[in-house]
């Protein structure tokens, strides 16, 4: 029995979950920094998460297709797969 598909989906789910978690943390830190703009540790953590989510998003999109409309591609893959926010996409 070939489990390569389920392993790929597990990796896809894990990557998408990590991207969503990082985006949540970035948004949360942004709100915190609105009231604490001189907190250098929070700024450093925010920048670290931004770099990590950019790298992970680029890797995800190369493997599984676009997460947002702001993705360049030679084909228009939006209609081929469920969109990231649709049930069953992750």
C-alpha positions as CSV (number, residue, x, y, z in Angstrom):
1,X,0.0,0.0,0.0
2,X,1.4,3.4,-1.0
3,X,1.2,6.0,1.7
4,X,3.0,8.8,-0.1
5,X,-0.1,10.8,-0.6
6,X,-1.1,10.7,3.1
7,X,2.5,11.6,4.1
8,X,2.4,14.5,1.6
9,X,-1.0,15.7,3.0
10,X,0.4,15.5,6.6
11,X,3.3,17.7,5.6
12,X,0.9,20.1,3.8
13,X,-1.3,20.2,6.9
14,X,1.7,20.8,9.2
15,X,3.1,23.6,7.0
16,X,-0.3,25.3,6.7
17,X,-0.8,25.1,10.5
18,X,2.6,26.6,11.1
19,X,1.9,29.4,8.6
20,X,-1.4,30.2,10.3
21,X,0.2,30.1,13.8
22,X,3.0,32.4,12.8
23,X,0.5,34.8,11.2
24,X,-1.5,34.8,14.4
25,X,1.6,35.6,16.4
26,X,2.6,38.3,14.0
27,X,-0.8,40.0,14.4
28,X,-0.8,39.6,18.1
29,X,2.7,41.1,18.4
30,X,1.7,43.9,16.1
31,X,-1.2,44.8,18.5
32,X,1.1,44.6,21.5
33,X,3.7,46.9,19.7
34,X,1.0,49.5,19.1
35,X,1.0,50.1,22.8
36,X,4.6,49.2,23.5
37,X,6.6,50.6,20.5
38,X,9.9,50.6,22.3
39,X,9.9,46.9,23.4
40,X,13.0,45.7,21.5
41,X,12.4,42.1,22.4
42,X,8.9,42.2,20.9
43,X,10.2,43.9,17.8
44,X,12.9,41.3,17.4
45,X,10.4,38.5,17.8
46,X,8.0,40.1,15.4
47,X,10.8,40.4,12.8
48,X,11.9,36.8,13.4
49,X,8.3,35.5,12.8
50,X,7.9,37.7,9.7
51,X,11.0,36.2,8.1
52,X,10.0,32.7,9.1
53,X,6.5,33.0,7.7
54,X,7.8,34.5,4.5
55,X,10.2,31.6,4.0
56,X,7.6,28.9,4.9
57,X,5.0,30.5,2.7
58,X,7.3,30.6,-0.2
59,X,8.2,26.9,0.4
60,X,4.5,25.9,0.8
61,X,3.5,27.7,-2.4
62,X,6.3,26.0,-4.4
63,X,5.0,22.6,-3.2
64,X,1.3,23.0,-3.0
65,X,0.2,26.2,-4.9
66,X,-0.8,29.6,-4.0
67,X,-2.1,30.7,-0.5
68,X,-3.1,34.2,-1.7
69,X,-3.8,35.9,-4.9
70,X,-0.4,37.6,-4.6
71,X,1.5,34.6,-6.1
72,X,3.1,34.5,-9.5
73,X,2.5,31.3,-11.5
74,X,2.6,30.1,-15.1
75,X,-0.8,28.4,-14.6
76,X,-4.0,29.5,-12.8
77,X,-4.3,26.8,-10.2
78,X,-7.0,28.4,-8.0
79,X,-9.8,26.2,-9.4
80,X,-7.9,22.9,-9.2
81,X,-7.7,22.5,-5.5
82,X,-9.9,23.6,-2.5
83,X,-8.9,27.1,-1.4
84,X,-6.9,27.2,1.8
85,X,-9.9,28.5,3.8
86,X,-12.3,25.8,2.4
87,X,-13.0,22.7,4.4
88,X,-10.8,19.9,3.3
89,X,-7.9,22.1,2.2
90,X,-5.8,21.2,5.2
